[in-house]
Amino acid sequence: MKHNFNSKVQSIKNTIRFFIVMFFVGTLSANAAVNYNEYKGTVVDKNTGNPLAFASISLFDSNLNTVTNSDGEFSLKVSEDLVNAKILISFIGYKNKTVKLTDLTEGFKIELFPVTIELPEVSVISKDAESLVLAMMDKKMANYGTEDFLMTAFYRETIKKNKSYVSLSEAVVDVYKQSYNSYKSDVVKMYKSRKKTDYDKLDTLVFKLMGGPFNSLHLDLMKYPEMIFTEDMLKNYVFSFDKTTKMDNRLIYVIDFTQNKLNNEPLYYGKLYIDAQNLALKSAVFKLNIADREASARMFIIKKPFNANVYPVEANYRINYIERDGKWYYGYSRIELGLRINWKKKLFNTTYYSTIEMAVTDREKAGENKPASFKDRLKSNVIVANEASGFADPDFWGDLNVIEPEKSIESAIKKIQKQLEKKD
């Protein structure tokens, strides 16, 4: 089977790394709405009442969308003239549901029903899971955008020391998303940012995340397939079929991939969710094999204290695509990383947990627009916490669609805003 791969960008495996640091990127133009209403809700399983994390929320006849947080909660800001609009809620393995914005009163819960899958009698594709993955890559140009796009995205990174949050950075970025048939990398420009860091809790170790929104963009496996899908990398994995499911009333093939036992280097394992109708990648959820501490640490650590050993305790990844008018686009990604610091001559160890996530809130064709000038572009090794200037201009953040923060982070933000008000 003939297949094409984008080979220009270096392996993602070598880009998602720390400086006792981690990275993430974005570039976009934010469109502030002068008059808007905020709508909130919680998405749960109808049978169990359990929250559904990372469910997709999209406004009909628009590019506005967001995702639920780990508690199933979401927040969407919509222009006042769209008060009669509806949202579509979708989640893999559940029936879609449409809800009027006017129904989203305080505490409103949206219940989704699990779906029962009836497989077709005759499969139209090979039973070879690896061949299905190759077919998915072959259809990249048919399924994904061949035009450049301007996107607005919300980016957030948090750092926890053990169980306490010590750093929060958020940014709205303008992303010039290069077409999927281009070898050029995406371009990111910072539009607005804010941060809060408790340096007292960071001790003598300065832990920062490098790369910012670029970490998120590089999880776009269809734009940057080098993490898993190069010809050589396919030899390192075993692909198999899992349960078939449904999302957006479409059949979804679930492909498991695991590391070939003959290869001992740190590689990945997880699931690919492939649309059965057109073989487009809908979502990917995977982890890094961190059994080899030293080898996996070299993938993340750029600089560490001389009196400490540092190694990862977790590395989890998620990428979601959304479909619009027959084409698929990057929509949301999340990275969860944990690093343990073993201090020499100290009784207790320290563990830092970081979460990096980015969601596209709007997109439009680039047309005659050009990428940001070189002086305005974020560098791929950017440290967002260094670029942000505290929680300045708090009024700005009310005008943008954002991922609803975790409750503990939300409380921290409110506390910071009150402190700022007292200083004014």
N, C-alpha and C positions, 0 to 999 in steps of 0.2 A: 504494500500500500504506500502510495506517495504521500509525503507529508512535509510541510514547511514550518520552520521555526525561526523566531526572532533571536538572533545570536549576538547582537551588538552590545547590549547592556550586560555588565558582569553579573555573575550569579547572585541571586537574592541572598543566598546563603552567606555571602560575604558582605552584604550591605546591612542586614539587620544586626547591629552590634552596639555595644556600650562603650562609654568612655569612663566607665562606671557611669555609663551614659547610654541613652538610647535615642533613636531618631524617628521623625515623622514629618511629612511635608504637605504643602498645599498652595494653590494659587487660584484666586478667584476674585470676582467683583461682587461685592455685597450690594444688594438692592434694598435699602431701608424703606419699610412701609411706614407712611406717615400715620395712617389710621388702620389699626388692626385689632383683631380679637384673638385671645389665646384660648385654645381648647385642650383639655387634658382628659386622659382616660387610662384605664388599665385593661390589658388583654389577658384573658385566662382560658384555661381548658374547661369546657362546659361540664365534663363529667367529674373532674377532680377538683376544680377550682384553683389549680396550680397556675402561677403566672407564666406567660410565654415570653421568654427573653428573645430579643432581636426579631420580633415580628415586624413585618413591613407595613407602614402606614403611608398611603398616598392620596393626594387630593385629586379628584376626577378632573379631567380636562386641564391639567396643569402639570408642571414639573416639580411641584412641592411634594416632598416626601421626608420621612424620618423613620426611626426604628424605636422599638421599646427597649428600656434598659433591663437590667437583670431582675428587676421586680415586676416586669411586664408593663411599666408605666411609660407614657409618652406625653409630649407637649408639642403643639403645632400652632404657629402664629399665622393667621389668615387675614387678608384684607377685608375690611368691613363690607365691601360690596359683594362679597362671596358668602354672605351669611347663610344662604339657602343651598350651599354646595354640599357634596357628600364625600366621604372618605372611603377608601377600600382597605380592608385589613386582610393580610394574607400571611400564612405561615406554613412551612413544609409539613405535610401530613394532615392538614386541616382544611375544611371548607372555607372558602373566602366569605367575607361578610361586608355588607355595605351599611354605613351608618350616616345619618344626617348630622351635620355639625351642631344643629340646634338640640340634638339629643344628648350631647356631651356635657351634661350638668356635673356638678361637683361629686366626686366619688363614683362616676359612672363606670361600670364594668362591661367590657365587650367579651361575650362568650363565643368561642369557636368550637365547632364540632369536629372531632377526629373523623377521617374518611376511611372507608373500606375500599381497598384496591382490588379490582377485577382485572387480571392480566389478560391480554389478547391471546386467542388460541394459537396464533402464529406470530412469532417475533419477526420483525422486519429487519433486525440487525443481527450481527454475529453474536454468538454466545461467548465469544472471546472478549473479556473485559478490556484487555489491553488494546485490542483493535478498535473498541468503542472510543477509548481515550484518543487514539490516533485520528479517528474519524472526526471527533470533536475539534481537534486542532486543525484538520484539513478544512473544516467549514468556518474557520475564524472570519475570513473576509466576507462570507455570506451573512454571518450572524452579528458581527460587531461593526461599530461605526467606522466608515472609511473617510469620514470628514473630521476636521479639527473642531473641538468644542470649547466654549468658555463655561466653566463651572464655578459655582460658589459652594464652599464646603465649610463645615464646622469641625474644628480639630480640638481634641482635648487629650492631655496626658497627666497622669497622676502618679505620685510615688508614695508608697507606704513604707514606714520603717516598722518591721514586725506587724503590729495590728493598727498602728496610728498613721493617719495621713500627715505627711510632712511637706508635700509640694503639690500645687495644682496650677497648671498652665492651660489656657484656652485661647483659641485664635479663630478668626474668620479669614479664610484665604481665598485668593483668586487662582484658579488652576486653568492653565491653557493645556487642555488634554489633546495630545497629538493623536492622529488617527491610528487605528490598529494595524494599518498596513505601512506605517512609517517606522523607521529605525530611530527617529528622534525621541528623546526623553521628554516627559511632561515638564512643563515650566510652572513654577509656583511663585506667587507674590503675596506677601503678608498684607492683609487689609486692616485688621484690628486684632489686638491681643491683650491679655491680662494675665496676672500670675499672683500667687501667694506662696511663700516658702517660709517654713519654720526652721531657721538655721540652727537654733539651739538643739533641736531634736536630731539634726543631721550629724552631730558630734564633729569630729575632726575630719570625717570623710565627706568629701563633696561629691554627691551622687547626682549626675545629670544625664538627661536623655539626649542623644545626638541624632540628627537626621530629621526630626520633626515629621511633617506631613509626608515626606518622601518614604518613610517606612510604610505608611499606609498605601500610598500609590503603588509602591513596588510589590504589594500583595496582589495586584491586578495580574493574575496568572495568564490571562489572554494577551496582555500587552507585554509582560515580562515573564515569559514561560520558563526562564532558566532555572528556577528553583526546583522544578520537578520534570518539566516536559521536553527537555532536549533529547535528542536521539541517544546520547550516551547515558543520560540519567534514567531513561526507561529500562536500561539493563539492571538498574539498582533496585527496582521495585517489582513487587508481585501485585497484580490487580485481580480483583474478584468481585462478583455481583453480590450486593446486599439486597434487602427488601426494596421492592419498588414502592413508591409513594406518590402523592399528588400535591401540587401547589398551584394556585391560580387556575384551578379546574383543569390542569394539564398533568399528564403522566410524567413522572420524574424517575429516571434510573439512578440508583445509588450505587456508586462504585467504591469499594474499600481498596486502599493501597497500603502496603506495608513494606518495610525495608527488606531487601534480599539478605538472607542470613549469611551469605558469603561476603558481604560488605560490612565492615565494622565501623566505618566513619559515621559521624552524626548526620543522619538523614531524617526524613519525615514519614509520618503515618497518619492516616485519617480517612475522610470520605469526600467524594466528589458527587455533586448533585447535578445531573445532566438532563436537560429537557428532551424528552423522548421524541417530540415532533420534529425538532430541527437540530438536535444534538448540540445545543448551546450550553455552556457551563452556567448553571443558575447560582451555585454556591459551592464553596469549599471550606471544610473545617478540618484542621489538622494540627499536629504537634511535632516538636522536634525530639528525636531520640537523644536523651542527655545521659545515657548510661556511662559513656566515656567522659568523665568530668573534665579532664584536661583538654581534650579535643574540642568539646562543646564550649568550654570557657574561652578558647581562642577565637571563636566565632563572634563573641560579644564584647570581650574586654579589650579596650584600647590602652588603658592605663590603670594601674592599681597600686595601692600602698605597698611598700617593700616589706612591711611587717604583717602582711595578711595574705591568705589564700582565698580566691574568689571563684565561685563556680555556680552555674545556673541550677535551679531546682525545678523550674518549669518554663516552657516556651510554647504558648498556644496561639493559634492564628485562625482568623475567619475572614472570608471575603464574600460579599453578596453583590449580585448583579441585578439590575432591573430591566424590564423589557418595555420599550416604547415604540409603537408603530413598526413592529417587526424587527427592531434592532435592540441589542443588549448593551448596557452601559455599566461602568463601575458605579456602585451605589453606596457601599458601606464596607468598612473593614475594621478589625479589632485585633490588637496584639496584647497578650498578657505574658509578662516576663517576671521571673523571680530569681534573685541572686542572693546567695548566702556568703557572708563574709566571716571567715574563720580567722580571728585575730590571734597572732602568736603571743604567748604569755598572758592571755586573758581567759578568764573562766567561761564567759558567755559569748556566743556567736550572735551576729546580727543578720537579719534577712530583710532585703528590700524587695517589694513587689511594685511593679509598674504596669499601668494599663494605658495603651495608646489607641485611640479610636478616631475615625473621621467619617462623616456622613455628608454626602452631596445634597444640598438643599435646593439647588436650581441649576439648570443648564440651558444653553442655547448654542446654535451653530456659530462658529467663529466668524464665518463670512470673510469680510475684508479686514477684520481685526487681526493684529499681530501679537505674538507673545510679548510679555513684559520685557523692557530693556534689560541689558545685562546688569546694570547698576541696581535695578529694582528687584532682581530675582533673588529668591532664597538660595543659598548654597546647599548642596546635598548633605553637608556635615553640620547644618545649622543646629544650634541649641536654642529651642524656642524660649526656654526659661530665661536665657540671657537677652533675648530680643524684646520680650514683653516688659511693660513698665508698670507693674502693679495693677491694682483694680481701678485704674483711671477711667473717666468717662463712663460711669455705670449706666447712664441712660441709654447708651448705645446698644447694650445687650438685650434690651427689651424688644428690639425691632427685628430679631432674626430667629429663624427656626433652629432649634438646637436639640441635641439628645438630652432627655431629662437626666440630670445628674443623679448619682446614687444618693440615698438619703443623707448619709454622713457628709458627703461632699456638699450637698445642697445646704445643709445646716452651716457648714463652714463658710460658704459664700455669703449667706445672710449675715453671719456674725461679722465678717470682714466689712460688708457694706455698712453696717451700723457703726462700726468703728470709724470708717471713713467719714460718715456723716457728722460724727462728733468732732472730727478734726477740722471740718470745713467752717 
